[in-house]
Amino acid sequence: MDPVQVLIVEDDKRVADIQRLFTEKVPGFTVIGISHALQEAEEMLTVLKPDLVLLDIYFPEGNGIDLLWKIRSEYRSTDVILITAAKEVNIVQEAIRGGVFDYILKPIEFSRFQNTLGKFYEYRAKIKEIKTIDQRDVDGLLHPVKPERSSQDSMPKGIDAITLEKIIKVMDSVTTDGISAGKVGKLVGVSRTTARRYLEYLVAGGTIDADLSYGTVGRPERIYLKV
């Protein structure tokens, strides 16, 4: 099956970056666009026609539920997973009525996110294979049973979601001069070695850049900068 093409609609750039990193860690998914505004998202939907939209609820200019209903009306082959801080029961009900595949509350836990994307991938694969359907097929699509993942599968080795979010928040405030792993570690409250591991993870994902700073004494120091 071709990779699932994903559009992220999230006004917080830091959270959108985390969603992109998480999505690209799950086999079978590729991020084809990120939108930080509802109007921009509508334009990207028209052009990109994604298989899946990861959609927030609260935007400065409006409500993601309105975009959900537009997708249901005009892009019926596009599925939606809501990722939001909204805990109001009426919003959850509206999301279910709008046919969302899942509803994930922030802050995002990678294990929960990974589990949902895994179920979505299996769902699409089954739909493509089935020609005619019986009750067992319907039950398998609507109520899939999956074994629980072990804790070691919940994140890439050595990466914790909460610490990763703190590192990204620090990098959002970095000037054009960049910052060292040691300084990041002090700001976050972790060791230099730990900070560097997370920073290199972000470099590999294309979220930040790395360079060398040549001082007057000693070896050049590796610094990290916003893309």
C-alpha positions in Angstrom: 0.0 0.0 0.0 1.2 3.5 -0.8 2.2 5.7 2.2 -0.6 7.5 3.9 -0.3 11.2 3.0 -0.9 13.4 6.1 -1.8 17.1 6.4 -1.2 18.7 9.8 -3.4 21.6 10.8 -2.1 23.1 14.0 -1.6 26.8 14.9 1.2 26.1 17.4 4.4 25.7 15.3 6.1 23.8 18.1 3.3 21.3 18.5 3.1 20.9 14.7 6.8 20.0 14.6 6.3 17.4 17.3 3.4 15.9 15.3 5.5 15.8 12.1 8.3 14.1 14.0 6.0 11.6 15.5 4.2 10.9 12.3 7.4 10.3 10.3 8.5 7.8 13.0 5.5 5.6 12.1 6.1 3.4 9.1 3.7 3.9 6.2 3.0 7.6 6.8 4.4 10.8 5.2 3.7 14.4 6.0 2.9 16.3 2.8 1.9 19.7 4.4 1.6 21.7 7.6 -0.9 24.5 8.0 -1.0 26.9 10.9 -4.3 28.6 9.9 -7.8 27.4 8.9 -8.0 29.3 5.6 -4.6 28.0 4.6 -5.7 24.5 5.5 -8.7 24.8 3.2 -6.4 25.8 0.3 -4.0 23.0 1.0 -6.8 20.5 1.1 -7.8 21.6 -2.4 -4.3 21.2 -3.7 -2.9 18.3 -1.8 -6.0 16.1 -1.2 -4.5 14.3 1.8 -5.5 10.8 3.0 -5.5 12.0 6.6 -5.7 15.3 8.4 -4.4 15.8 12.0 -6.6 18.6 13.1 -6.6 20.9 16.1 -9.8 22.5 17.5 -8.9 26.0 18.7 -7.5 28.6 16.3 -7.3 32.3 16.7 -9.6 32.8 13.7 -12.1 30.0 14.2 -13.0 26.5 15.2 -11.5 23.3 13.8 -14.9 21.6 14.0 -16.1 23.8 11.1 -13.2 22.6 9.0 -14.1 19.0 10.0 -17.6 19.4 8.6 -16.2 21.0 5.4 -13.9 18.0 5.0 -16.8 15.6 5.5 -18.8 17.5 2.9 -16.2 18.2 0.2 -13.4 15.7 0.8 -15.1 12.4 1.6 -12.0 10.3 0.9 -10.0 12.3 3.5 -10.1 11.0 7.1 -9.6 13.1 10.2 -7.9 12.6 13.6 -8.5 15.4 16.1 -5.5 16.3 18.3 -6.6 19.0 20.8 -6.7 20.2 24.3 -10.5 20.5 24.1 -12.1 18.4 26.8 -15.7 19.7 26.6 -18.2 16.8 26.2 -20.2 18.7 23.5 -17.1 19.1 21.3 -16.3 15.4 21.6 -19.8 14.5 20.6 -19.6 16.9 17.6 -16.4 15.3 16.6 -17.9 11.8 16.8 -20.9 12.9 14.8 -18.4 14.4 12.2 -16.9 11.0 11.8 -13.4 11.5 13.2 -11.2 8.4 13.2 -9.9 9.2 16.7 -9.7 12.0 19.3 -6.3 12.5 21.0 -5.9 14.9 23.9 -2.8 17.1 24.3 -0.1 16.8 25.5 0.5 14.0 22.9 1.9 10.7 24.2 3.8 9.0 21.4 2.6 5.5 22.4 -1.0 6.7 22.1 -0.3 8.5 18.8 1.5 5.5 17.3 -1.2 3.2 18.3 -3.9 5.3 16.5 -1.8 5.6 13.4 -1.2 1.9 13.4 -4.9 1.2 13.6 -5.6 3.7 10.8 -3.1 2.1 8.5 -4.6 -1.4 9.2 -8.1 0.0 8.6 -7.1 1.4 5.2 -5.3 -1.8 4.2 -8.4 -3.9 5.1 -10.7 -1.5 3.2 -8.6 -1.9 0.1 -8.6 -5.7 0.3 -12.3 -6.3 1.0 -14.6 -6.7 -2.0 -17.8 -7.8 -0.2 -18.3 -7.6 3.5 -19.8 -9.7 6.3 -20.5 -8.9 10.0 -17.1 -10.1 11.1 -15.4 -7.7 8.6 -17.5 -4.8 9.9 -16.6 -5.7 13.5 -13.0 -5.9 12.6 -13.1 -2.4 11.0 -15.1 -0.7 13.7 -13.8 -2.6 16.8 -10.2 -3.8 16.0 -8.4 -5.8 18.7 -4.7 -5.0 19.0 -2.2 -6.4 21.5 -0.7 -3.8 23.8 2.7 -2.5 22.9 5.5 -2.9 25.3 6.8 0.2 27.0 10.1 0.1 25.1 8.1 0.6 21.9 6.4 3.8 23.1 9.2 6.1 21.9 12.3 6.0 19.9 15.1 4.7 22.1 16.4 7.3 24.5 13.7 9.9 23.6 10.9 11.0 26.0 8.0 13.1 24.6 7.9 15.6 27.6 11.7 16.2 27.5 11.5 16.5 23.7 8.8 19.2 24.0 10.9 21.1 26.5 13.9 21.0 24.2 11.9 22.3 21.2 10.5 25.1 23.3 14.0 26.2 24.2 15.0 26.1 20.5 12.0 28.2 19.6 13.6 31.1 21.5 17.2 30.7 20.2 18.8 33.7 18.4 20.6 33.4 15.1 23.9 32.8 17.0 22.7 29.4 18.1 23.1 27.6 21.4 25.2 24.8 22.8 24.0 21.5 24.1 25.4 22.5 27.5 23.3 25.6 27.7 20.2 23.8 26.5 20.7 21.2 29.2 20.9 23.8 31.9 17.7 25.5 30.7 15.8 22.2 30.5 17.3 20.7 33.6 19.1 17.7 32.0 22.8 16.8 31.4 24.7 18.1 28.4 24.9 14.5 27.0 21.1 14.1 27.3 20.5 17.5 25.7 22.8 16.7 22.8 21.0 13.4 22.2 17.7 15.2 21.8 19.2 18.0 19.7 20.8 15.5 17.3 17.4 13.8 17.1 15.8 17.1 16.0 18.7 17.7 13.6 18.0 14.3 12.0 14.4 15.2 11.7 15.1 18.5 10.0 13.6 20.6 12.7 16.9 22.4 13.6 20.3 22.8 12.2 23.8 22.2 13.6 27.0 24.1 13.0 30.5 24.5 14.5 31.6 27.6 16.5 35.3 28.3 16.4 36.4 30.0 19.6 39.8 31.5 20.4 40.9 28.6 22.6 40.2 24.9 22.5 38.2 22.7 20.1 35.4 24.1 18.0 32.0 23.7 19.8 28.9 22.2 18.1 26.0 24.7 18.3 22.3 24.3 17.3 20.1 26.8 15.4 16.5 27.1 14.3 15.9 26.2 10.6 
